Structures are given as C-alpha cells and as structure tokens.
Amino acid sequence: MTPLPTLRRLASAKVRDLYEVGDDHLLIVASDRISAFESVFPNPVPDKGRVLTAMSAFWFGELADVLPNHLVACDGPLVPDAVRGRALLVERLDMLPVEAIVRGCLTGRGYADYRRSGEVCGLALPLGLAESARLPEPIFTPSTKARPGEKDENIDFGTCVSVLGRALAEEVREASLELYRRGAARAAEQGLLLADTKFEFGTDAAGRLVLADELLTPDSARYWLADGYEPGVGRPSFDKQHVRDWLVGPESGWDCVSALPALPPEVVTATRDRYIEAYHRITGLSLADWPRDPADLRQPASRLGQCGGAGDRRDPHREQDVHRSRRPPALQPR
C-alpha cells in the first residue's frame, strides 16, 4: 500500500492503490508490486510503477481521438510529491463489469480455449493454428471482472450483450478493436507485435463511454519482438511473461498452491529491463525524463506523447478544474 495521509484510500489491489480526490476525481497510484496467477510476489520490481504510469499517459494522449479517456493530470498540485511519476489523477466513472480483450495473435488463455474447442469466446477460428499464430483479423473476446483472488472468465459476445445491453456492448467492441488496431500499428513501427491486450471502460455522468484504468502497458498487453516472428516459436516479450516462465519452471520450487516465492535478483533485473525497454521502444522517450515539466504537459499529445487525457476538456494542472458534481465511486484498481 502507498501511504498518503492527506487522502482517503478507497482500495488497494494487486498493483494499484486508489485514493479519493475531492468529490468526483480519483488518484490511481501504480506500485512496483508484480503479480502472477492472481497473487503478488513478496518483492517488487523497481520502476515498474513509473513505467505503467508513463506508458498509460503516453497512450491516453496518442489515442484520445478514438475515445475520451479518464485522465485529468499526470502532475500538478493534486498529485502528491510522494507518488509523483507513479500516479494519475482521473475522473470518477461508473466502471463497466466486463473487461474488453482484443487478440491479434493466439496465445495464453485464448490458445488454451482454442485447443479445447476450436473457438475463443464463441468465435470459431481456422483449424490448425499454432500457438502465437497471427489471426486473420483481430478478435474481441470479453471476460468477466473477477473479485480479488479469483480468475476472470472468458465470455461470448452474447453474454456481454446480456450484461451491458446491445448498444453499449457494440460500442465497447468497436472502440476496443480500433484502439487495438491503432496500438498495433504504432508498435509495428517500433519493431514490436502487439499480441493481445485488455481495455477497461466506464461511463461518465452524461452516460458517455470513457476509456479508463491503464492502457497498453506491459501489465495489460503482450508485446513481442517482431523480428524473426514465426508461429509456434516462442517470442522475446516485453511484459511479465519472463516472471511467469520462471515461476512455473523448476528453479522456483513453487507448488502452485503455496504463497509465491521471492523473485531472484536476476529475474527482477531482467523484468525491470523489459518494462523500461518497452516504454522506450514504444514512446521513443527515456524513463529518466518522466514526468516531464508540468509546462510541457500542456502541449498537444501528438507533439510530446505524454499527457493528453480526454482531449482539451480542461487544463490538467488547474486545481479549480477538478471540483465538479459527485459521481459514484465505482472505479476499482487492477
């Protein structure tokens, strides 16, 4: 947990801590904690929280024209110095009870489902696809939002419609696919494949769909090195797959039941390096420069690629901009 005595803590999850800021805003603080299989390792990965925050801010700016997002400020008077660089001031939203997952390659739980049934979330796929195969088109594969300690469950689009209603479910699907396409195109320019990712959405006081949580970070997306890509062959990745591989290997000694063991120093270092390299490759920026000077953050996201939030709805560093009508405290950190 990140102690901030002047703010009321609403929740603490595997990676993020959530604080109330006034009546209608929240502070999301990304820690250096790292998790696997719904549990948290006892030791952190240094700078991980800064990478997640900086990368989310970058993508919120880059993709603000696709859909409004919840980002208000990356810095400024309402972001305490103790968490500067690891915290985002965001709008309070009614969060949707589903996660929006888009897959461009067949891996992870999606591949496991495909091997059992030839389908992923009710979508039939071509026969004979190897693990990590690129799909003909990106597919929208939603899942439930599990309670802490439980696993999310893949659902088909019909179930998603029953939860959200058809109009909202279709809006979420189309927004998710476009966000993925744009993110994948940017990643490809930097020599990376965006294998899959998850998005989270909420609705604002006017009922409009808003992009929330984190965005295209190494915690929420699989980035693979594109050079030498071949289906069925493991790819160098820039996410926490390195940690999962160590955990399920013989070196960890983990029995799949006990609490997670401490990560050895070499795994911590390698994971930190992967996260930082992902940020540098995608943004072209150095993590050492994050966060940028607050005056720079007012510049258009397309020029700085750092902090843009939901377009130009507000100056992100004016305190008076964050006092509006109260909204339900629905956002939960992941």
Buried (B, 14 or more C-beta within 10 A) or exposed (E): EBEBEEBEBBBBBBBBBBBBBBEBBBBBBBBBBBBBEEEBBEBBBBBBBBBBBBBBBBBBBBBBEBBBBBBBBBBBEBBBEEBBBBBBBBBBBBBBEBBBBBBBBBBBBBBBBBEEEBBBBBBEBEEEBEBBBBBEEBBBBBBBBEEEEEEBEBBBBEBBBEBBEEEBBBBBBEBBBBBBBBBBEBBEEBEBBBBBBBBBBBBBBEEEBBBBBBBBBBBBBBBBBBEEEEEEEEBBBBBBBBBEBBBEEEEBEBEEEEEBBEBEEEBBEBBBBBBBBBBBBBBEBEBEEBBBEBEBBEBEBEEBBBBBBBEEEBBBBEEEBBEBEEBEBBBBBB
